[in-house]
Amino acid sequence: MQGTVTMTRAGAVTVHTYTAPEHGWRTNSHLIELPTQLIAFDTQLTLDYAAEVLAVAERIGKPITRLYISHAHPDHFVGTGTFAAETYSLASQRDLINSSSNGRIEHRRCFTQDDGSEQSTAACTIDHAVEPGTEIIDGVMFEFLAQFDAEATEQLAIGLPEQRILLAQDVVYHDVHLYIGGHTFDGLHNLAGLAYDMVLAGHIGVAELY
């Protein structure tokens, strides 16, 4: 495995976080392990790294029943077509991905060295729009939040209120250079008032082996 996996355990829930190597921009994909199923969050920049996320799911031994995509940047959605689950994103990001995924993938390829990894230029599609709010899945409370003005104009964050874990994705980075191209930082302030103790970032510089 080229990437690394860390685990965040909280009672009946374990979050398995796959971190791609440098070539994959150290992007995080999360598998939220519930009592009987897995909820996936983001799918990597290349098909090779998406396959490694699926290998982690196979090792866990529970089916992926839903896949959520945080925002319309290719390092978070390129591997979507390799997952069999129904896909969800905020309506704005679903529409961006469904209308322009080919161009976004091709644009980002110019920033990624071709090292022989399996690239994709196939269009990706998102099935459903998720509305901000709460939902019980497999007995666990989920909070879906729309976060504005960070790396992306709008992106999805997923909270687990009972476990006090927030999967913030690209609202925050850890131990890598924060994306500042959009010159917007209000999203960082928006996290301050949320009642979560553990924040999992969209990119991480250092990861421990699984």
C-alpha positions in Angstrom: 0.0 0.0 0.0 1.4 3.4 -1.0 -0.8 5.4 1.4 -1.2 5.1 5.1 -4.2 4.6 7.4 -5.0 5.9 10.8 -7.9 5.1 13.1 -10.0 7.3 15.3 -12.1 5.2 17.7 -15.1 6.5 19.6 -17.4 3.9 21.1 -19.4 2.1 18.5 -17.8 4.2 15.7 -14.3 4.0 14.2 -13.1 6.4 11.5 -10.5 4.8 9.2 -8.6 7.6 7.5 -6.6 6.8 4.4 -3.9 9.4 3.5 -2.5 9.3 0.0 1.3 9.8 -0.5 2.8 13.1 -1.7 1.9 12.3 -5.4 -1.7 12.1 -4.3 -1.5 15.4 -2.5 -1.8 13.7 0.9 -5.5 13.8 0.5 -7.6 12.1 3.2 -10.5 9.7 2.5 -12.5 8.5 5.4 -14.4 5.3 6.1 -16.8 5.7 8.9 -17.3 2.3 10.4 -20.8 1.8 11.9 -22.2 -1.4 13.5 -23.2 -3.0 10.2 -21.8 -0.8 7.4 -19.3 1.8 6.2 -20.0 5.4 5.1 -17.2 6.7 2.8 -16.2 10.3 2.5 -14.1 11.4 -0.6 -12.3 9.2 -3.1 -8.8 10.4 -4.0 -7.0 11.9 -7.0 -6.1 8.7 -8.8 -7.7 5.3 -9.4 -4.7 3.6 -7.7 -5.3 5.4 -4.4 -9.1 4.9 -4.7 -8.4 1.2 -5.0 -6.4 1.4 -1.8 -9.3 3.0 0.0 -11.5 0.1 -1.2 -8.9 -2.4 0.0 -9.2 -0.9 3.5 -12.9 -1.3 3.3 -12.5 -5.0 2.2 -10.2 -5.5 5.2 -12.8 -4.1 7.5 -15.4 -6.5 6.1 -18.5 -4.3 6.0 -20.3 -2.9 2.9 -20.0 0.7 1.8 -23.6 1.8 1.7 -23.1 5.6 1.0 -20.4 7.7 -0.5 -20.2 11.5 0.3 -18.1 13.9 -1.7 -17.0 17.1 0.1 -16.4 19.4 -2.8 -15.7 19.6 -6.6 -11.9 19.4 -6.5 -10.5 16.3 -8.3 -8.3 15.1 -5.5 -11.6 14.4 -3.6 -13.8 12.9 -6.4 -11.8 11.3 -9.2 -12.1 7.7 -7.7 -15.9 8.0 -7.3 -16.7 5.7 -10.2 -14.9 2.8 -8.6 -17.3 2.8 -5.6 -20.6 0.9 -6.0 -22.5 2.9 -3.4 -25.0 5.7 -4.0 -23.2 9.1 -4.0 -24.1 12.3 -2.2 -22.9 15.9 -2.1 -24.2 19.4 -1.5 -26.4 20.5 -4.4 -23.8 23.1 -5.5 -21.0 20.6 -5.6 -23.1 17.9 -7.2 -24.0 20.3 -10.0 -20.3 21.3 -10.5 -19.1 17.8 -10.6 -21.9 16.5 -12.9 -21.4 19.4 -15.3 -17.6 19.8 -15.4 -15.8 16.9 -13.9 -13.9 16.1 -17.1 -12.4 19.5 -17.4 -11.6 19.7 -13.7 -9.8 16.4 -13.9 -7.8 17.4 -17.0 -6.9 20.7 -15.5 -5.5 19.1 -12.3 -3.5 16.5 -14.2 -1.1 19.3 -15.2 -0.1 19.7 -11.6 0.5 16.0 -11.0 3.7 14.3 -12.1 3.0 11.2 -14.3 4.6 8.4 -12.4 2.7 5.6 -14.0 -0.2 5.6 -11.6 -3.6 4.9 -13.0 -5.2 8.3 -14.0 -8.8 8.9 -14.9 -10.3 11.3 -17.4 -13.8 9.7 -17.2 -16.6 11.9 -16.1 -17.8 11.5 -12.5 -21.4 11.9 -11.4 -23.1 12.4 -8.1 -26.5 10.8 -7.6 -28.1 12.8 -4.8 -28.0 16.2 -3.1 -27.6 16.2 0.6 -29.3 18.9 2.7 -27.6 20.3 5.8 -29.1 18.8 8.9 -29.0 15.6 10.9 -29.8 12.0 10.1 -29.6 8.7 12.0 -27.7 6.1 10.0 -27.3 2.6 11.5 -28.1 4.0 15.0 -25.5 6.8 14.8 -26.3 10.5 14.5 -24.8 12.3 11.6 -24.7 16.1 11.1 -24.2 17.3 7.6 -22.8 20.9 7.4 -22.3 23.3 4.5 -19.1 25.1 5.1 -18.4 28.3 3.1 -15.4 30.4 2.1 -12.5 28.1 2.7 -10.6 26.2 0.0 -13.8 25.9 -1.9 -16.7 28.4 -2.0 -18.9 25.7 -0.4 -18.1 22.2 0.8 -19.6 19.5 2.9 -18.3 18.6 6.4 -19.7 15.6 8.3 -20.1 15.6 12.1 -20.6 12.8 14.5 -22.1 14.7 17.4 -22.3 11.8 19.9 -18.7 10.9 19.2 -17.7 14.6 19.0 -15.8 14.0 15.8 -15.9 16.5 12.8 -14.7 15.4 9.4 -13.9 19.0 8.2 -12.0 18.1 5.0 -10.6 21.1 3.2 -11.8 23.7 5.7 -8.6 22.7 7.5 -5.3 21.0 6.7 -2.8 19.4 9.1 0.9 19.7 8.9 0.9 20.7 5.2 0.7 24.1 3.6 -2.9 25.4 3.7 -4.5 26.2 0.3 -4.8 30.0 0.1 -5.5 30.6 -3.6 -9.1 31.6 -2.9 -8.0 34.2 -0.4 -11.0 33.2 1.8 -10.6 32.2 5.4 -14.0 32.7 7.0 -14.5 28.9 7.0 -11.9 28.6 9.7 -13.9 30.9 11.9 -17.1 29.0 11.2 -15.7 25.9 12.9 -15.0 27.7 16.1 -18.5 27.5 17.5 -19.1 23.9 16.8 -19.2 21.4 19.6 -16.6 18.9 18.5 -13.4 17.8 20.2 -11.7 16.0 17.3 -11.3 17.6 13.8 -10.1 15.4 10.9 -8.6 17.4 8.1 -8.7 17.1 4.3 -5.0 16.8 3.9 -2.4 15.6 6.4 1.4 15.8 6.2 2.3 13.0 8.5 0.4 9.7 9.0 1.1 6.6 11.0 1.0 3.1 9.5 -2.2 1.1 9.9 
